[in-house]
Structure formats: structure tokens, C-alpha cells
């Protein structure tokens, strides 16, 4: 980790954060709102990359963890009127518990079966939201009585600070001995297990960490939106965007996942006037990156730096 603070990646990351912190002074509220959402999606993508990029487990249902955190926080606030901060903590805790419960059976299967298990969990959550509409708001959505703040600048700084801290923690974890074990197990679980590493234990830890940051980010996001709905936090399409963002930014880079998420959100918004063509353009760019830059944006930059 010591070499990281002298690397080009650290310098670039520091410059980006500093510049991002100054944006509220000279950009519109519209741009700040767009970036606020992008930063939360950046945390979604980084959390997913920890599980897939390092542990090698393809989670097709990241919105299950996001949705549990978001809806738990929203329901508690709507039903009991507790402080948003308490609700956010409860949302993150619920996501961790749900992630732990899901991971126990899911990690017992391999290959596509793990991904299918996580995908089914999303479908179950969607059905729960629709069936218990009196509690969850159903397909219409759940209105959140309280918000953290209505100040666009404050919301932006909260999102930026949260993404920055999350990036530092997740990147540090990925570069730690735990991250190395996860990487080894993702490449060859049998050989890593033969070396004496408890593969299931490490993967379970990665799943729980991913669940914590996904749930926490989901809870923060609904208190920014003021509402929770299937389309914003649980829909499978949202999960696909999270996965594409992580792949675009660079698998096994963590920080690149945030870059990919910001690119997707901003590009999608600015291409909105083109209608359905926007999805085609963004999808085409994602396909080209996967084909010609399999390491993603940041992965390509880091490999170029290593060659130099």
C-alpha cells in the first residue's frame, strides 16, 4: 500500500476528488444532481467489483442488496418516523443480514448457479414489494417522509464524501492479504484451498462487505430521491447498469468501477434527447470497450503505466 501513495493512480485520484469537491461553486444544480446519483452508483459498482473482480463470483443480482437497504430504510422512516440517520444504519444492517443469509447457500454452488441464485433473490424481492404493497408502496413506489437535506450542494458533498471513503476502504481491502486470497480463489479455488486458505470464509466476508456498502448506498440514495421504487433500486436493468459500469471501468481495479458508473450515468443523461438511440450508443461503447480493452478504462491506463 505504501507504493500506492507515490503512484500515478493516487495522484490522479487525489486531483479528481479535489476538482470534484469544487464543482458546486461553478456548475448548475442540474449537473450536481446528476453527479450525486452517479456517485452512489459508483459505490454500487465498486461493491460489485469486489465480489466479482477479486472473488470471481458473478453476482447477477446486485439490486437485491441495494433494494433491501433502500426499502428497509424507507419503510422504517415511513412507519415509525425515525431519524434518517438511524434508518440508514438499519438499512445497511438489513442488507448485511440479507447478504449473509443469501451467501450461505449461494456459495455452496459454483459457476452460473451462484449467479442464478442471486438473480432469483432479486425476483423474490420484487414479488415481495408488489405483494405487500401496503407496506412497500408496491409498483407505485414508497414515499419517504424525510430527507437528509434539500440543499443540492450538501447532497452533492455527502455523496462525494461517501464515495471517496468507500473507495478508500474497498481499495485498501482489495490490496490487503484478504484481497490477495480472494483473487487467488477467484482464479483457482482448488489450488488456493490446497494452500490452506479458507475459501468459503473469505468469499463470505467479501459478500458481506459488498452487501454493507450496497445497502448503505441504497439507503442514502432513497433519502436523496425521497422515494423508493422497483425501477430505481431493485429493477434488473439497474443491476445490469451496475455490472456494465464495473466492467467498463475495469475489473479488479475497484476505483475503475466508480469511473465506469459516472460515465454511464452522465452519458445516458446527455444522450437522453436521442431517445432509444441513447441505449444503443452506450451499449455499443460498452461492447467496444469489452472487446478491445478487456481491462476497462482504468485497467488499460494502469497496464500502460506498468509498461512504462
C-alpha positions in Angstrom: 0.0 0.0 0.0 2.9 2.3 0.6 3.8 2.4 -3.1 0.2 3.4 -3.9 0.7 6.9 -2.3 3.5 7.6 -4.7 1.8 6.1 -7.8 0.2 7.9 -10.7 -3.2 6.4 -9.7 -3.1 8.1 -6.3 -2.1 11.4 -7.8 -4.9 11.2 -10.4 -7.4 10.1 -7.8 -6.5 13.0 -5.5 -6.8 15.5 -8.3 -10.1 14.2 -9.4 -11.5 14.3 -5.8 -10.2 17.9 -5.3 -11.7 19.1 -8.6 -15.0 17.3 -7.9 -15.2 18.9 -4.5 -15.1 22.4 -6.1 -17.8 21.8 -8.7 -20.7 23.2 -6.5 -19.1 26.6 -6.8 -19.4 26.9 -10.6 -21.8 24.3 -12.0 -25.6 24.2 -12.1 -27.8 22.3 -9.7 -28.9 20.0 -12.5 -25.3 18.8 -13.0 -24.8 18.4 -9.3 -27.9 16.3 -9.0 -26.7 14.1 -11.9 -23.3 13.6 -10.3 -24.9 12.9 -6.9 -26.7 9.9 -8.3 -23.6 8.9 -10.3 -21.5 8.8 -7.1 -24.0 6.5 -5.3 -24.0 4.2 -8.4 -20.2 4.3 -8.2 -20.4 2.7 -4.8 -22.8 0.1 -6.1 -20.3 -0.7 -8.9 -17.3 -0.8 -6.6 -19.1 -3.2 -4.2 -19.9 -5.5 -7.1 -16.3 -5.4 -8.4 -15.0 -6.6 -5.0 -17.1 -9.7 -5.2 -16.7 -10.4 -9.0 -13.3 -8.9 -9.8 -11.5 -10.5 -6.8 -13.6 -13.4 -5.6 -14.6 -14.4 -9.1 -18.3 -14.8 -8.1 -20.7 -13.4 -10.7 -23.5 -11.7 -8.8 -26.3 -11.1 -11.3 -28.4 -9.6 -8.6 -26.7 -6.6 -7.1 -30.0 -4.8 -6.7 -31.2 -7.4 -4.2 -28.7 -6.0 -1.6 -29.3 -2.4 -2.8 -33.1 -2.9 -2.6 -33.0 -4.4 0.9 -31.0 -1.5 2.2 -33.1 1.1 0.4 -36.6 -0.3 1.3 -35.7 -1.1 4.9 -34.5 2.5 5.5 -37.6 3.9 3.7 -40.1 1.7 5.4 -38.7 2.3 8.9 -38.8 6.0 8.3 -42.4 5.9 6.8 -43.8 3.6 9.5 -42.0 4.8 12.6 -40.8 8.3 11.8 -37.2 7.6 13.0 -34.4 9.9 12.1 -33.0 9.3 8.6 -29.6 8.6 10.1 -31.0 5.8 12.2 -32.9 4.5 9.2 -29.8 4.5 7.1 -27.9 2.4 9.6 -30.8 0.0 9.9 -30.9 -0.3 6.1 -27.2 -1.1 5.9 -27.6 -3.7 8.7 -30.6 -5.3 7.0 -28.5 -5.6 3.7 -25.7 -7.2 5.6 -28.0 -9.8 7.2 -29.7 -10.4 3.9 -26.4 -10.8 2.2 -25.1 -13.2 4.8 -28.3 -15.3 4.5 -28.1 -15.3 0.7 -24.4 -16.1 0.6 -24.5 -19.2 2.8 -26.4 -21.3 0.3 -25.2 -19.4 -2.8 -21.5 -20.0 -2.1 -22.1 -23.8 -1.9 -22.7 -23.8 -5.6 -20.3 -22.9 -8.4 -20.3 -21.4 -11.8 -23.5 -20.0 -13.2 -25.6 -21.4 -10.4 -24.3 -18.8 -8.0 -25.3 -16.1 -10.4 -28.8 -17.7 -10.9 -29.2 -17.8 -7.1 -28.6 -14.1 -6.8 -30.9 -13.3 -9.7 -33.7 -15.3 -8.2 -33.2 -13.3 -5.0 -34.0 -10.1 -6.9 -37.1 -11.6 -8.4 -38.3 -12.7 -4.9 -37.7 -9.2 -3.6 -39.6 -7.6 -6.5 -42.5 -10.0 -5.8 -42.4 -9.1 -2.1 -42.6 -5.4 -2.9 -45.7 -5.9 -5.1 -47.5 -8.4 -2.8 -47.0 -6.3 0.3 -47.9 -3.0 -1.4 -49.5 -1.6 1.8 -46.1 -1.6 3.4 -43.8 -1.0 0.4 -45.8 1.1 -1.8 -46.0 -1.6 -4.5 -45.4 -0.7 -8.1 -46.2 3.0 -7.4 -43.3 3.4 -5.0 -42.8 4.2 -1.4 -42.8 7.9 -0.4 -40.1 8.8 2.1 -41.4 11.4 4.6 -38.0 12.8 5.5 -34.8 13.6 3.6 -31.3 14.3 4.9 -31.3 17.8 3.3 -32.8 19.7 0.4 -29.6 21.7 -0.2 -28.2 20.4 -3.6 -24.7 21.4 -2.5 -24.9 19.5 0.7 -26.3 16.4 -1.0 -23.5 16.5 -3.5 -20.8 16.7 -0.9 -22.4 13.9 1.1 -22.4 11.7 -2.0 -18.9 12.6 -3.0 -17.6 12.1 0.5 -19.3 8.8 0.8 -18.0 7.5 -2.5 -14.4 8.7 -1.6 -14.4 7.0 1.8 -16.0 3.8 0.3 -13.4 3.8 -2.5 -10.5 4.1 0.0 -11.9 1.3 2.2 -12.7 -1.1 -0.7 -9.5 -0.4 -2.5 -7.5 -1.0 0.7 -9.3 -4.2 1.4 -8.7 -5.4 -2.2 -4.9 -4.7 -1.8 -4.7 -6.4 1.6 -3.9 -10.0 2.2 -7.6 -10.7 2.3 -7.9 -9.3 -1.2 -5.0 -11.4 -2.4 -6.6 -14.5 -1.1 -9.9 -13.6 -2.8 -8.0 -13.0 -6.1 -6.3 -16.4 -5.8 -9.6 -18.1 -5.0 -11.2 -16.4 -8.0 -8.5 -17.7 -10.3 -8.2 -21.2 -8.9 -10.2 -22.1 -5.8 -9.0 -25.6 -5.6 -5.3 -24.6 -5.6 -6.0 -21.8 -3.1 -7.8 -24.2 -0.9 -4.9 -26.7 -1.1 -2.6 -23.9 0.2 -4.6 -23.9 3.4 -6.8 -20.8 2.8 -10.5 -21.0 3.9 -12.0 -20.0 0.5 -15.7 -20.0 1.7 -14.8 -17.9 4.7 -13.1 -15.2 2.6 -15.8 -15.2 -0.1 -18.4 -14.9 2.6 -16.6 -11.9 4.1 -16.4 -10.3 0.6 -20.1 -10.8 0.1 -20.9 -9.2 3.5 -18.7 -6.2 2.8 -20.3 -5.8 -0.6 -23.7 -6.1 1.0 -22.8 -3.4 3.6 -21.7 -0.8 1.1 -24.5 -1.6 -1.4 -27.2 -1.4 1.3 -25.7 1.8 2.8 -25.5 3.4 -0.6 -29.1 2.3 -1.4 -30.4 3.8 1.9 -28.6 7.1 1.3 -29.9 7.2 -2.3 -33.6 6.9 -1.3 -33.2 9.7 1.3 -31.9 11.8 -1.6 -34.7 10.8 -4.0 -37.4 11.0 -1.3 -38.9 7.8 -2.7 -38.1 4.1 -3.2 -39.4 2.2 -6.2 -38.6 -1.0 -8.1 -37.5 0.9 -11.1 -34.8 2.9 -9.2 -33.3 0.4 -6.8 -34.5 -3.1 -7.5 -35.1 -3.5 -11.2 -32.9 -6.0 -13.0 -32.0 -3.2 -15.6 -30.4 -1.2 -12.7 -28.3 -4.3 -11.8 -27.2 -4.6 -15.4 -26.0 -1.0 -15.4 -24.1 -1.6 -12.2 -22.4 -4.7 -13.8 -21.6 -2.8 -17.1 -20.2 0.1 -15.1 -17.8 -2.1 -13.2 -16.7 -3.9 -16.5 -16.3 -0.5 -18.3 -14.2 1.0 -15.5 -12.0 -2.1 -15.2 -12.4 -5.4 -13.4 -10.3 -5.9 -10.4 -9.5 -2.2 -10.1 -12.3 -1.1 -7.7 -11.7 2.6 -8.4 -12.4 2.0 -12.1 -15.9 0.8 -11.3 -16.7 4.2 -9.9 -15.3 5.8 -13.1 -17.5 3.5 -15.2 -20.6 4.3 -13.2 -20.1 8.0 -13.6 -19.5 7.6 -17.3 -22.7 5.6 -17.7 -24.9 8.0 -15.7 -23.6 11.1 -17.4 -23.5 9.7 -20.9 -27.0 8.3 -20.5 -28.4 11.7 -19.4 -26.7 13.8 -22.1 -27.8 11.3 -24.8 -31.4 11.3 -23.5 -32.6 13.7 -26.3 -31.8 10.9 -28.8 -34.4 8.7 -27.2 -33.9 4.9 -27.6 -30.8 5.6 -29.6 -29.1 6.6 -26.3 -29.3 3.0 -25.0 -27.8 1.7 -28.3 -24.9 4.2 -28.2 -24.0 3.4 -24.6 -24.3 -0.3 -25.2 -22.1 -0.1 -28.3 -19.4 1.8 -26.4 -19.6 -0.8 -23.6 -19.2 -3.6 -26.2 -16.3 -1.9 -27.9 -14.5 -1.5 -24.5 -15.1 -5.1 -23.6 -13.8 -6.3 -27.0 -10.7 -4.0 -27.3 -10.0 -3.0 -23.8 -11.0 -6.0 -21.6 -9.3 -4.4 -18.6 -11.6 -1.4 -18.9 -10.8 2.3 -18.8 -8.7 2.2 -15.7 -7.3 -1.2 -16.4 -5.9 0.0 -19.8 -4.4 3.1 -18.2 -2.7 1.1 -15.4 -1.3 -1.5 -17.8 0.2 1.3 -19.9 1.8 2.8 -16.8 3.2 -0.6 -15.9 4.8 -1.0 -19.3 6.4 2.4 -18.9 
